[in-house]
Amino acid sequence: MNNKKWYLQGIKDGTPIALGYFAVGFTLGIAAKAMGMGPAQSGLMSFLMHASAGEFAVLTVIADNAGFIAMAFTMLIINMRYFLMSCSLSQKIPSDTSLLKRLLLSYFVTDEIFGISASVKGELNPYYPYGAATVASPGWVLGTILGAAAGNILPPSLSSAFSVAIYGMFLAVVIPASKQDRTIAVVVTASMAASAAFSFLPYFKEISAGTQIIILTIVIASAAAIINPVKNDRISRETKKDADKLSAAEENEVSK
């Protein structure tokens, strides 16, 4: 597919993410309003960060009257997983991708956009995550702004219900990929079990959520890469298969 088709496909796949982001962003906006932030400040925070866990952590730090150093360190730890995601995508995009395109891609890397981008078979066209970000980012920012504008008008029970949408997005990302690849299914299951264990085991449960994600990502991803590495010839076969499908589709269009 050319850049335009990849971009439109990204918009299509990113629309459900945008809807989920809007709901979660609305809850974040309500929390930001409670901390004394206005709609413009809340929207700017979401646009600059694009990280739900990081932004909720920011509000917690603000509520505790902590300093800028504590806030910066907290953000570094919680958002460090995006370094790993960006490094992973950098190995999947074409090697001749310009620095500007790489920086733009890294700016919009989120858990969900990374999930759909990583599930693309073969080489990743940067215009695919660009398309997803085109709808997902405005959904997140707009949800935050409207949530801050609504303030505490909504009852607490309804506000909490919005946060459930984020889990639906994760399921929509991991379930199809798990059905297609048994290794992914094992990794997802192991990640869920280990994450649950970290919430109950002594010492481990004292570790912050962001640090837990970093530890589990490194350990489980490394184990999966060692046990079942992805061979270059496998990637080549997948890329060739996609190209053959595209050629067949184009031939059908011509014959029509």
FENSULQUI-V18015 format. One record per backbone hydrogen bond with DSSP energy under -0.5 kcal/mol. NH is the residue of the N-H (numbers start at 1). CO is the residue of the C=O. If there is no record, write none. Layout:
# FENSULQUI-V18015
nh: [NH;NH]
co: [CO;CO]
This chain:
# FENSULQUI-V18015
nh: [6;7;8;9;10;11;12;13;14;15;15;16;18;19;20;21;22;23;24;25;26;27;28;29;30;31;32;33;34;35;36;37;42;43;44;45;46;47;48;49;50;55;56;57;58;59;60;61;62;63;64;65;66;71;72;73;74;75;76;77;78;79;80;82;83;84;85;86;87;88;89;90;91;91;92;93;94;97;102;103;104;105;106;107;108;108;109;110;114;115;116;117;118;119;120;124;125;126;128;129;130;131;132;133;134;135;135;136;137;139;140;141;142;143;144;145;146;147;148;149;150;151;153;159;160;161;162;162;163;163;164;165;166;167;168;169;170;171;172;173;174;175;177;178;179;180;181;185;186;187;188;189;190;191;192;193;194;195;196;197;198;199;199;200;201;204;205;206;207;212;213;214;215;216;217;218;219;220;221;221;222;223;224;225;226;227;228;231;235;236;237;238;239;240;241;242;243;244;245;246;247;248;249;250;251;252;253;254;255;256]
co: [2;3;4;5;6;7;8;9;10;11;12;12;14;15;16;17;18;19;20;21;22;23;24;25;26;27;28;29;30;31;33;32;38;39;40;41;42;43;44;45;46;51;52;53;54;55;56;57;58;59;60;62;61;67;68;69;70;71;72;73;74;75;77;79;80;80;81;82;83;84;85;86;87;88;89;89;124;94;98;99;100;101;102;103;104;105;106;108;110;111;112;113;114;115;117;92;123;124;125;125;126;127;128;129;130;131;132;132;133;135;136;137;138;139;140;141;142;143;144;145;146;147;150;155;156;157;158;159;159;160;161;162;163;164;164;165;166;167;168;169;170;171;173;174;175;176;177;181;182;183;184;185;186;187;188;189;190;191;192;193;194;195;196;197;197;202;201;203;204;208;209;210;211;212;213;214;215;216;216;217;218;219;220;221;222;223;224;229;231;232;233;234;235;236;237;238;239;240;241;242;243;244;245;246;247;248;249;250;251;252]
